[in-house]
Amino acid sequence: MSDYIMGIDTSAYTTSIALIDSIKGTIETDMRKILSVSPGQRGLRQQDAVFQHLKNFQELIQKTQHNLQNVKTIAVSSKPRNVEGSYMPVFTVGQNYGKVIAKTLNCNYIEYSHQENHIGASVINHYKNIKNNTLAIHISGGTTEFLSIEKIFKGYSTKIIGGSKDITFGQLIDRIGTYLKFPFPCGKYMENYMKENVDIEKIKLPSISGNTFINLSGMENYYKNLYNLNKYNKETIISSLFEYIATCIIYIIKKIELNYNFDTIIITGGVASNDIIRNTIMKELNRKFGIILPTKIYSSDNAVGIAYLPIIDRWYNETKTN
């Protein structure tokens, strides 16, 4: 008989369900549905996102081919971050569904944060080697945070030691992307467009403002103005923007390095799935640090990480006991 962990994540733009065999550690199910955003809009109101999650979850759970009677643990993303007061309404959908399913199946129920979910998805194949001198970088539409992380009894304790003071990398991409008439969320459409149109010029990158925490909001007008000059095509603007973001990440890492000792860097979140950003960082830093980049499919929002966290917890707590 199988022993499954069901992971549930209802984030800002994706409904996700995963099933992990807790004995074998194999991914049995990984289902996701991206929330619908009307053309021209740059996001969703929380009440609209909640409504879509309610609908999407029912559709996904009905597609599950496995016997849910074999689910022994429900693991849910219940909040954005693992800190007091962290809250977003969208996560209550997964939280409530998870509690009902756990009660119905008479199985264990455990909550983590969405950020821990991303960390979990990143370290699936590495968690036994992760030490406490690790820097985790979570870059997405809602987050640009550089974190000192520590494994604890349940999940991870995190401390923000770098990031952006205003908008996130994902917001900057989406604001430029919607201005260039790409669908929202814009990142993957912009990256594909750039790959399909290779007429790219080199633009001198703007200077970076700040130390371990930087300002990004001024870059929105900078890139819009560059495009409005009609001097550069879309693919050139997109290429420069992605290169600038990668340069910012490297810049912050080097600033943090002055005060913190770490030898491993985890980079996760939707923005981390971008090939230009990934390749630029690896080229610059791979010889100095052990860099963990999850596969692109596990960089974006998913429920695989949250389903793996009980397995990681179990291994960690057994190791500590021994």
PyMOL commands that set and color helices and strands:
alter all, ss='L'
color gray80, all
select helices_A, chain A and resi 46-63+68-70+90-105+114-122+127-129+169-179+187-196+218-228+234-257+270-273+275-285+296-299+304-321
alter helices_A, ss='H'
color red, helices_A
select strands_A, chain A and resi 4-10+14-21+27-34+71-79+108-113+134-139+144-151+156-164+213-214+264-268+290-292
alter strands_A, ss='S'
color yellow, strands_A
deselect
rebuild
show_as cartoon
